[in-house]
Amino acid sequence: MLALRPNCECCDRDLPPDSPEARICSFECTFCASCATEVFAGVCPNCGGNFVPRPIRPREKLGKYPPDARRHLREGPCAALRVPTV
């Protein structure tokens, strides 16, 4: 079952389970559509695979199969894209 990670690993944008903007690779690395195309040109920086739209888990299944709560972040060109937290 997909982990449904909660954020873009690059810019840290929230990607809720129903987000049409979420992109994943075969290892479930998760990025927003903008970072996947504009920063990484469609190639996952973690594994070298391609990105596809992440499937949307039906709302009625989220109670029994909740999304992952851990946020994943990578460094490199991504760190400069994040909004600093106060």
Secondary structure, 3 states (H helix, E strand, C coil): CCCCCCECCCCCCECCCCCCCEEECCCCCEEEHHHHHHHCCCECCCCCCECEECCCCCHHHCCCCCCCCCCCCCCHHHHHHCCCCC
